[in-house]
Amino acid sequence: QVQLVESGGGLVQPGGSLRLSCAASRNIFSIYTMGWYRQAPGKQRELVASMSTGGSTNYTDSVKGRFTISRDNAKNTVYLQMNSLKSEDTDIYYCNAKNFLTRYSYWGQGTQVTVSS
């Protein structure tokens, strides 16, 4: 069992920055791919950024150059640094951990990000 706890969401003006954190209940990065997803009401959940067990990263096109996913192995924490935020980045952001062997996923509770002036 893995618990994921997100934090760092909030209200920010367009062009501003936020850093989301996802703390895992134990050390899982060696066997779990970590990802950040976002979802607006009535829409499908979208993969924003991911990091493989080996540290490779992947981003959806709309956030490339603005968002950065990273992790701190000592703290069992994954981050999503979001810069140059736009109104269309407004969503609930979810942390995901996917076992690369079994494909089983754990989800965090979600954190709201609102970009508005």
Buried (B, 14 or more C-beta within 10 A) or exposed (E): EBEBBBBBBEEBEEEBEBBBBBBBEEEBBEEBBBBBBBBEEEEEBBEBBBBBBEEEBBBBEEBEEBBBBBBEEEEBBBBBBBBEBEEEBBBBBBBBBBBEEEEEEBBBEBBEBBBEE
